[in-house]
């Protein structure tokens, strides 16, 4: 490659890198395993928007002691039942909710509803989670930890 061409490539690469906005790093989950129990698609867009198609997924999720989901949000409604253990969730406004065996909770859709689930106990937390999402969307999206006044 000629010196001029190499300079042009390096210069263009540098320009492209400068043009990319900085990405705020998300907090990855740890100690989480899961199994998809069932998945189906509704052609009528139930619950999510009333139009288009909707994916419904049922997942069993286990969070080991000391583990967490990482900060995330969902593009659709999530409903969960705690099959065993105690889950501590911290919400976007830094409030906390504790849900134990036999209890359930719902999580609203949208990036303004970020949250993290943690297992602060000594036994695994097992959740049965139902996701009602616009067709083709992933179950959750990583998000940065919110800044809260404490």
N, C-alpha and C positions, 0 to 999 in steps of 0.2 A: 504494500500500500504506500502511495506517495506521501511525503511529509505534509503537503497541503491537504490531501484528502484525510489523513489521520487527524490533523488539527481541526478540520471541519467536523469530523465525527465526534471528537472529544468535546469541541465547543457546543455542538448541538446537544450532546448528551447532558452536558452541564446545564444548558438552558432548560431542558426538559425536567431535570431534577429540581431546579430552582422553582419551576412553575407548579410543582406538586405541593399542595398544602400539607402542613404537618398533621399527622394522624394522632389523635389522643388515644393512648393505649387502653384497651379493655382489660378487665381483670379476668384471667382465665379460670375456669372451674377446676377443682381438684377432687379426687376421690369419688367421682360420679360414674356409675355404669347404668345402662338402660337396655330395655328390650321393647321393641314395637310389638304390641299385642294385636293390633288391628288398624287398618287404614281403609277409608272409603271416600268417594267423591260424590257430592250432591250436585246435580246439574242445575238446581234451582236457587243456589246461593243462600241456603238457610242461615239465619242468625247474623252472618257477617255483614252483608250489604243488601240482600234482597235481589241481587242481580248477579249474573255470572255464575261461576262454580265455586264450591267450597270444599276444602279437604277437612275431613275429621280423622284425627289420629288418636289412638289410645296407647299409652306408653307406661310401662312400669319402670320406675326410676329409683335407684338406690344411691344414697349418699352415705359414705363411710364416716365414722366418727372423726371430727376435725375437718371434714370435707365441705366444699361449697360449690354452688352452681356457677359462680362468677356473676358479675353484674350483667344483666341482659334485659330485654323486653320482648314482647310478642306482637305480631301483626294482627292477631285476632284474639278472641276470648279463650281463656284457659280456666278449666275447673279441675281441682285436684282433691283427692281423698288421701289422708295419711293412713296407710295400712299398718305401719308400726313406727315407733320412735317419736321424736319431737323435732319439728322443723322450726327454725327461727328465721324469719324473713325480715330484711331491712329494706324499706321502701325508698323511693326517690326523694322523699322529704326527710329521710333519716329516722322516721318512726319505725318501730319494730312490731311484728306480729308473731306470736308463738302458737303453733298448731300441733296438737298431739294425736296419738292413735285414735281413730274413729271420728275425727273431726275433718272438715273440709274447708276449702277456701276457693275464691275465684280471683282471677287477675284480669284487669281490663287491658284492652289493646292499646298499643302506641308507645312511641319512644319517650313520651313524657311520663310513662309508668315503669321506669326502670326499677329493678329490684335484684336482690341476691338472696338465695336460700342457703342457710348454714346448718350443719349438724353440730351442735355444741354439746351433745350428749355422748354417752359411752356405747350405745348400740346403733346399728345402722338405721337410717331413716328410709323407709320404703314408701313411695308415693305411687298412686294410680292417677295418671294425668290424662285428661281429654283436651285436645287442642281443636278449636274450630277456627280455621284460617282461610283466607282467600286462596284459591287453588294455586299450587306451585310455590307457595311461600315456605321458607324454612321454619322449623318449630320455634326457634328463638334467634335473636340477634344480639351479639355482644355489644356492650355499652361501657363507657367509662364510669368510674365511681363518681357519684354526684358530690359536689362540694356543699357541705352543710355548716351552718353556724351552730356550734356546740358550746 
